[in-house]
Amino acid sequence: MALFPVKLLVSCLISAVCFTNGGFVSTTATTGDNTLPRDTNGTVNTHDLLARDDGVPSSYSEGTLRGSVVLYNGKIHTMDASDTVANVIGIKDGKIVYVGNSQTEALHRANSLSSSPQQQPRAINLRGRITIPGLIDCHNHIVLLGNRPGYHTPLESAASIADVQATYKARASAVPKGSFITTIGGFSPNQFAERRLPTLAELDAAAPDHPVFISTSFAGPATTNTLGKNFFQSLPGDMSVAVSANGSIAIGLENGKALLSLRQQLTFADRKRTVHDTMAYAASLGLTTHLDQGAFAATNTPADIAASEDLYTFHLPWLSVYDDLRGIIRLRINFLSQDTDLAVPAVTQRLLNTFKFFGNDMVRTGAIGEFVTADYDGGPVFDQALRAVAKAGWRLEVHSLTDTDYQRQIRAFEAVNSAFNITSLRWVVAHVPQITQEYLARLKRLGGGVNLSGWQYLAGTGNTTNPAGPPWRRIIDSGIPAGFGADGANIAPLSPWPHIYYATTGKNSKGELINPGQTISRLEALKLYTTANNWFLGGPDEGTLGVLEEGRLGDVVVLSDDYFSVSEEKLKKMKSVLTVVGGVVVYDSGDL
């Protein structure tokens, strides 16, 4: 087995050119562990990842998860072109070898194709549950989520202050006393019945032995408890944080000082721990593949926001986890840039020194985006960067939030296409809340696509005259390549289920109808999270994910509820009860 240590992988992803003939595999020393550790949130996320005597999980082969399992007695929605629903699926060495209705045949194929006696499959009774392909998120910021300070605790499904308290009380039971418990982004007080953040007293009741920091969106406002208040107010000089008697911390500078103080305490081991927790959380939601869109360059000052990080190091804890052969979800990495110089030095060096689509089935490089320059919606620097990306033959992704920015972007795409044919490169405009039929058609002629987020779910407003967007119905009917990219977890949840709720109802977290006339069906929404998102991955991933059919990678999710009939309120809180990646059970709620 060829070795691919973290330092070499880092140089490939960040700055240097390199080759390997064996993929990303570990140089990790023997640990003596017999099983992977229980996560700090109490979830056993690695049910089948047993370690061999040399400390390398036996379910990994050549750097990727390759397990064998037969799942039977399910309602398995394959998401193929015929919308086939099967009863049984068989996976061998990480790939699907059978989809149909015969458990006997599935076991026969898995056994007869066995390459190792260690990989003999077990059979799992799905007990009639709805089962789908592993979900693909083609636009999020999960790498940032894995670098959060403290013991990060998502609140995406909390519907009240009592829910927040229960979540924090449970989290505190597994976290060392005195350690910060945090939630940074991905939720809004709008989703709570009380329409406010919890108070100092309420957080003290939930976590009396742990300092707490809960911050919304990019820059607050935030709240804390007594231990947190004492810490923040004790910071020296100008870094001391103003905290009110009820624990509230103001949006902007005060929130920034609190966040910076916590980030300054982070160790590499802390970051790796949070990566493990983040992977476990994603697996519990059924999200198995993530196309990460980067971060804003950190200044290491209170001006930094939740989306700020060191662009050249924040991938490292993730890559280290994969190098340890402990990764349980698939990661694809886009490279965000904000050049302001006509020479576009950052983009130029990225294109010169990084391989596109470099990696293996677990972790791989992607495209340039979701920003290519600081003038993201057009201008001379933007135009120059587009020419560089097109000349290099790379994919590109930009983002649109207004009723005019996408027009300038697509016109710039057209200008570049007159010099460099980009119609095969799959350039993408993300979010597009206000895109028109005309510009959808123009982007489609360029071979481009759009990815869509329900970020307006948390705090969006709209009405019949001014719908919040995106225009889901218009986009689907246009036939342009479209996929779901949640944009979590700063201004939006990472969880796919609130986004699907928004796309299918047009309602925000308060239950208000803000996007009338543009809803889509649950089946259409599911396609955007599965088969449609193959297009956005592209490269070596083309035709390997998003559909349960023979020859594809064995990523499967068994759902907590009947997706097609569950109530709207329950839809928002759905999760996985069993998540399989490459034939390996990486999350098991114990409900089967």
Secondary structure, DSSP 4 states (H G I P E B T S, - for coil): -----HHHHHIIIII-----SS-S---PPP---SBPPPPTTS----TT-BB-TTSSBTTEETTEE---EEEESSEEE---TT--EESEEEEETTEEEEEES-HHHHHHHHHHT-S-GGG--EEEE-TT-EEEEPEEEEEE-HHHHTT-SSEE---TT--SHHHHHHHHHHHHTTS-TT--EEEESS--GGGSTTSSPPPHHHHHHH-TTS-EEEE-TTT--EEE-HHHHHHHHTS-GGGPPP--TTSEE-TTHHHHHHHHHHHTT--HHHHHHHHHHHHHHHHHHTEEEEEE---EEP-SSTT--TTEE-TTTTTHHHHHHHHTT---SEEEEEE---B-STT-HHHHHHHHH--TT-B-SSEEEEEE-S-SBSSTT-SHHHHHHHHHHHHHT--BEEE--SSSHHHHHHHHHHHHHTTS--TTT--EEE--TT--HHHHHHHHHTT-EEEE--THHHH----SSS--S--HHHHHHHT--EEE---TTTSS-S-HHHHHHHHHH-B-TTS-B-STT----HHHHHHHHTGGGHHHH-GGGTTTSSS--TTSB--EEEESS-TTTS-HHHHTT--EEEEEETTEEEEE-S--
